[in-house]
Amino acid sequence: MPRIYTSIGKRSVDLLLATLALLASAPLLLAIAAVVRLDVGRPVLFRQRRPGLNGVPFTLLKFRTMRDARHSSGNLLADADRLTRFGRFLRSSSLDELPELWNVLKGDMSLVGPRPLLMQYLDRYTGHQARRHEVRPGITGLAQVSGRNALTWQEKFALDVEYVDSCSWRLDVAILALTAREVLARRNVNQQGHATAQEFMGPPSA
């Protein structure tokens, strides 16, 4: 990776663009928060520990899109059954991701990088796949503009590592531009039968 951009330039660009984006989207953020409060209740924000740079955990922020509906046994219903109509719109438009701009400002994330996944996945990666944590996770990334949830986990991780090895300002600009196109098209938002994607259980058995 070009050292000047990845060590200094990338973080500077993240700070500038995330600040501008938060200021510009403040009215929209407040409006979405108000609707989420009415639609799914409190809290408005979804918080979850995710692995960041070098696998160090941080708290990811998103708008909530699912109700806490439960079976008579007390267990939560499946994600797809708890996802509200407005929540589905937020996900398809990627507006639920807007609070992650705060994660970018804090330095937990970058605008572009491999998506931060679940903590339990850390022990399931191969050594090669684990290289995705050599950079800060991103709001968008190479896998997100190359097929998103239409890709297999192995394809996503291969693209994540490709990004780690090829990171440059040109690639980041291209990914951001392609992200705008993908968001407008609302393609490959989820796998069929899942609210997002099937759980990653580790590499396929030989």
C-alpha positions, 0 to 999 in steps of 0.5 A: 500500500502507498505509505503516504496515503494510508498513513496520513492522507486517508485519515485526513480525507476521512475526517474532512469528508465525514465532518462535511457529510455529518453537517450536511445530513444533520436534518436528515439524521434527525428526521430518520431518528424521529421516525425510528423512534416511532417505528421501533421505539427506543433506543434509536441507535443500534450498537454492537461490538465489531472488530476494527483495525487489527481486530481491536473491538469498537462499538458500531453505530447504526439506525435500528431497523428491527423491533424486539419481537419475541416468541412466546418462549421469550426468544427473539424472532428471526431477523427477517420477521423483526425487520419493519417496513421502514427498516427495510427502506433504510437498509435498501437505501443504506440510510441506516449506515449514516451514524457510522460517520461518527465512527469515522470521526472517532477513528474506528472506521474509514469511509472505505475499507472492508465491512466490519463483521461480527466478533465471533467470525474472528476465529473462523477466518483463515490466515489470509482472510484475517488480513482484512483487518490490516486496515480500518473497516469501512462504511463501503468497500470493494466487495460492496461495489462488486456484488455485495450480498450476491457474493459468497463469503469467500468472494467477499474476503478475497476482495477485502484482501485485494483492497488491503493490497491495492489501497490508494486514493484512486481506488477509494475515489472509484469505490465511493463513486460506485457506491453512489451508483449501487445505493441508487440502484438498491441492488443485492441488499440481502440474500434471499431468506435473510435480513442481510446475509447468511452467517459465516461459519468458516471456510468450506470443508475440504 
